């Protein structure tokens, strides 16, 4: 008798859920992020996946069960004939400090979907994944004053910005020769960012409002490679690298200036480009007895080459260094080594691409994670805790003390077989 290959109810439900989620916006958030006012907002460094508890250290990380897209070359490590799906959810709490911060309103929090991904092994040496993740996020609002004419008079003002860029990707990793894997991620970046500046008159009436909306879109490609091998029966290692050349996004911008009576005083439309600079990444991992893994990453992006600047900020090359450590608990079942649970810890130091008021904006923090692979179901669960500090209170700047709790829900099941025969 042959067992049919049809989709199970659980598998059909899971694919349907992902289809709905992929149609939703992936970057919506409510937290204020003061430094996202510059450029295209905060770039997303915290990848919500198996490497999150490792401070997203994953350029040289390989796993047969989870979809590791930090480096597309990792996907060649997936098990054959299995389908995998993952959802990442993140909750964040932020406490702001600095001279300009209100003593009664200095906290914010939100919870958002951060990652949707599906993947499988297409052929024996070819792993592939598709998904949706945020690429950048912008969300800020603050009150201040604006000068009127040359008399020295000022009026109260209100500034707000929101939006960001999404990334729809198709990542592929192919292993050839001996323990050598290459990968490419083909992505489509798209999204809009809205900036509003409102000058207030008497009370709360609007004296003048300027609305600036920019839409970004284009294809984006990044590449990766990995080499892995065994030193002896106890030790294994992997070396990884990533690269993305300078690429541009097409932009369309609408600017409307509106007066007190809601009449449009001026409206302009323009097209242009926004460059994303060249980036590099290097990583290494060392594993002992298939259980203990130590990892390290370094990433560099050449933002200084764009030479963009305004009165209060300019671009600097961004650099991110991180390390992680993992303990993987395994058992032997049916002559196969099976992972039951794992524990992770990581630390990161990120010099962002912004220098504001002559001060480099840095982001530093750590994370811990724990995951469980259930034995009786195809589900797996990961929970990650992260704490970090971004910015500084010197030079009239702001500091963000933030804490995140993230969840990764993963499911895998047989994707395709020629049927299992039972006598």
N, C-alpha and C positions, 0 to 999 in steps of 0.2 A: 504494500500500500504506500502511496506517495502523499506526503503532506503538502497541501497547496501553498503557493507562495503569496496569496492575497494579503493586503494590508490588514493588520489588526485594528480594532476600534481605537485603542490607545494611540497607535501610530497615526491614524487618520485625524484624530482629534488634535494631536500635537502639531501636525503639519497645518491644520486649519487655523490653530491659534497663532502660529508664526505668520501665516499669511495675513491675518488681521493686523498683527502688530507691525509688520513690515509696511503696512499702508499708513501707519501713524507717524507723527513727527517725533524724531528721536532725541531732540536736544532741549525741549521745553523745560524751563526751570523758573523758580521764584526767588532763589537766593540772590542777594546783591553781591556783585563782584566788582569792586571799584576799579581795579586795573584792567578790566575788560573793555573799558571805554576806548582804549587805544587799538589801532589796527583792526584786525578781524576778530578780536576778543581773545579769551583765554583758550589756548590750544589744549586739547585733551590728552594728558599724559597718563592718567590713571585708566588703564585698560581693564575693564571688568571681565576677567576670565580666570582660568586656573592660575595665572601668574600674579593676581592682585595681591595675595598675601605675601608675595616675594617683592613687594614694592614695584610691581610690573616689570621685574627683571626676567626677560624671556627671549633675548636674541639667540641664545644657545640652548634653549629649552625644547625638549622633544617629549611628546606624550602620545600613547597609543589610543587614549580614550577621549581626551578633550581637544577642542578646536583652538589651537595656539596660533594666533595670527600676528603676534609681535614680529615674527619673521615667517613669511609664507613658506620657506623651505621646510618648516617644522611639520607641515601637513603630510609629508610623505611617511611620517611615523604612524599614521592612523592604522588601526586594524582593518584587514580586508573584510569586505562583505558586511560592514556595519554602517548604519546611518546614525548621525549624531545631530542633536539640536540643543541650543543653549539660549537662555535668557539671562541678562544681567540687570539687576535693579540696585540703585544707590540712594541712600538717604544721607543728607548732609546737614550739619549744624555748624554755624559760623558765628563767632563773637568778634566784633570789630573794636579796635582801639586807636586812639590818635586825638589830636587837638580838635579836629573838626567833627568828631563823632558825638552824637547826642548821648547823654548819660542815661536817658530813659528809653532810648530806642537804638540798641547797639547789637541786636541779635537777629538772626534769620535762620530758617530751616526749610527743607523741601525733600521730596522723594520723587525720583523719576526713573523711567526705564532708560537704560544706557546701552544695551547691546542685544541684538537679535542675530543669531547665526545658525546656519545649517551646513552640514558637511558630510562627506563620505569618501571612500576610496573608489575612484573611477576604474582604475586598473591596479595591478599589483604594486606598481611603483609610483602611482600618481594619486595624490590626495588633493581634494578640492573643497572649498567652502565659500558660501555667499552670506551676505549679511548687511546690516545697517547699524552704524555707530555715529555718535556726534564727532565732528572734527574740530569745531571751535564753538564757544558759547559766549554770548554777550548779554549782560543783564546788570544795569546800574540805574540809580536815581539819586539825585542830591539837590539841595537848595543852596542858592547863593545870591549874588548881585551882579548886575551888568551896568556899565556906564552908558549914559544917554548923552549923545552929542559931545561937545568939548567944554561944557560948563562944570564938569566934575560931579554932576548929579548922577545918582544910581537908582535903579529900580530892582526890586526883588525878582529872582529868576528861578526857574525849575528846569532841570535837565534829566532826560531819561533815555535809555538805550536798551534794546532787547533784540533777540534773534540769535542767529548763528548759522554755521554750515554743517550739513549732514554729509555722511560718506556712505554711499552704497558700493559694496566691494564684491569682487570675485577673486579669491586668492587660490593659487595653485602651487603645489610643491611636488617636484619630480626627482626621484633618486636614480642615479646612474653611476656607472663605474662601481667602486667599492666604498660604501659608507659616505658617499658625497651626494648632497641634495641641493638643488637650486629651486628658487621660487619667484613668482611674480604676483603682485596684487594690482589688478586693474580696477580702478575706482572711478566713480562719478561724484564730484563734489558739487553741492548745490545748497542754496539757502539765501535768506535775506536778513539784513541788519537794518533796523530803524533807529535813528537818532532824532530826538526832539529837544528843542530849546524854546522855552516859553518865558517871555518877559511879562511879569504881572503888573497890573495897574492898581487902582484903588481896591482894597480888600483882596478878593480872589479873582477878580475879573482879568481876562487875558488882554494884554496890551498888544502883544505881537508874538506870533508863533512861527517857528521855522521847523519844518518836517523834512528829514532827509532819509530816503529809503533806497538802499542799494541791494541789488540781487546779484549773486555770484554763481557761476557755473562753469564747469569744464571737466574733461577727463584728467585723471591723475594716476601715475604709475610709480610703484616702488618695487625694489628687487631685494632678494636675499639669498644667502647660501649658508650651508652648514656642512661640517665634516665631523663625523663621530667615529670613535674606535675604542677598543679596550686596551688598557695598559697591561693588565694581567687579569687573573680570575676574580680579583676583588675590586679593581678600579676601572672606571670608564670616564671618558671625557668627550665634550663636544665644543667645537669652536664655531662661532657664527658671525655673520656680517650682514648689514643692510645698507641700501643706498637708494636715494631718490634724487634725480637731477632737478635743476631749477625749472619750474613749470609755472604757467600763468593761468589765472581765472579770468573769464570774460565778465565784465561788470556793466550793469545798466543802472543809472542813478536818476531818481526823481526828487526834485527839491521844490517845496511849496512854502511860500511865505504868506501868512494869513493875518489879517488885522483884527481889531476888536469886534467888528461887525461880521466876522467870518468871510470877508471878501478876500479872494486870492490876489495879493498884490504882485506876486511874481511867481512864475512856474518855469522850471527848466528841466530838460531831459538830456542826458549825456551817456555815452558809451565809452568804455575804456578797458583796462586790464589791471589785474593785481597779481604781483609775482609772489610765488612761494619758493623760497631759496633751496639750494642744494642741502641735503642732509646725509649724514653718515652714522653708522652704528656698529659697534664691536661688542661681542659677548663671549663668555666662556663659562662652562659648567663642568664640575668634577663630581662623580658619583662613586660612593663606596658601597659595595655589596648590594646594589640595586635599592638601597634604602636611604642613605644620607646623601644629599646633593647640595653643593655650594655653588652659587652663581654670581656673576658680576657683569654689568653692562656699562657702556659709555656711549652717549649719543651727542652729536654735534650738528648744529644747523647754522648756515652762513647768512644770518639776517643782516649783518653789518654791510653786506655787499649791496643791499637795496638802498642804503643811504637815505631812508625816509626820516624826516624830522619835522617837528613843530616847535612852538615856543617852549614847551615844558617837557618834551620827551623825544628820544630818538632810539633807533634800533641798535642792538648789540647782538653778537653771536650768542646763541643759546647753547648751554652745555648741561647735560644731565648724567649723573653717575649714580648707580644703585647696586646694592648687593642683596642677596637673598639666601636663605637656608631652608631646606625642606627635609622632613622625616616622613617617609612613605612606609606604612605598615602593610605587609603583604602576607597572603596565605597561598598554599598550594591546593588547588581543587581540580580534579579530573586531569591531573598531570600538567596543569597550567598555573603559572604564578599570577595570583589575583590580588589586586589592591583593595583593601577594605577601608582604609582611612588615611589621612595625611595631615600634617601640621606644618605651618610655614611662618617665617618671620622675615622682614625686609626693612631696608633703610635707603632713603634717597636724598640727594642734594641736587637741586635744579636751579641753575642760573638762567632765568627767563630772558626773552629777547628784548626786554624793556629796561631803559634807563630813564627814570623820572626824577626831575629836579636834581639831576646830577648823581642820582643814587641807583645802583643796580638793584632790581627787584628779584629777590631770591625766594625759593620755596624749598623747605626742608621738612622731613617727617619720616615716619615709620609705619609699618603695618604688620598685623598678624592675621593668620587665616587658618581655618580648619575645614576639612572636607570629609564627607562620608559617601561611599559607594554602596548603595543598598544591595543585598544579596538576592532578595526575592523579587525585586522589580528592576526595570531598566533605568530607574531614576538615580541621580546623584545630586548632592547638595553641598554648597560651599558658602561659608559665612566669613566675611573679612572685616576687621576693624582697622581704621587708619586715623592717625592724628598728625597734623602738620601746622606749620606757621609760614605764612606768605607775607612778604613786605616788611616794613619797619615804620616806627613812629618818628624817626629822625627826619629832618628837612621838611617838616610839615606834611609827612606822608601818613598812610594808614597801614595797620597791620591786621591781617586776618588769622585768627586762631580757629582752625576748623577740625571737625571730627566727622568721619564717614563710617557708615555701616553699609556693607554691600552684600548682596546675595547673588549667587549663580545657581540657576536651576538647569540641570542637564539631563538629557534622556538619550539613550542609544538603543538600537534594536537591529536585528538582521535587516539589511537593505535588499539584498538580492542573492538568491541561491538557485541552484538547478533542482531544488526539491530534496527533502530528506526522506530516505526510504526506510521503512520499518517492515520487518518480516513478521 
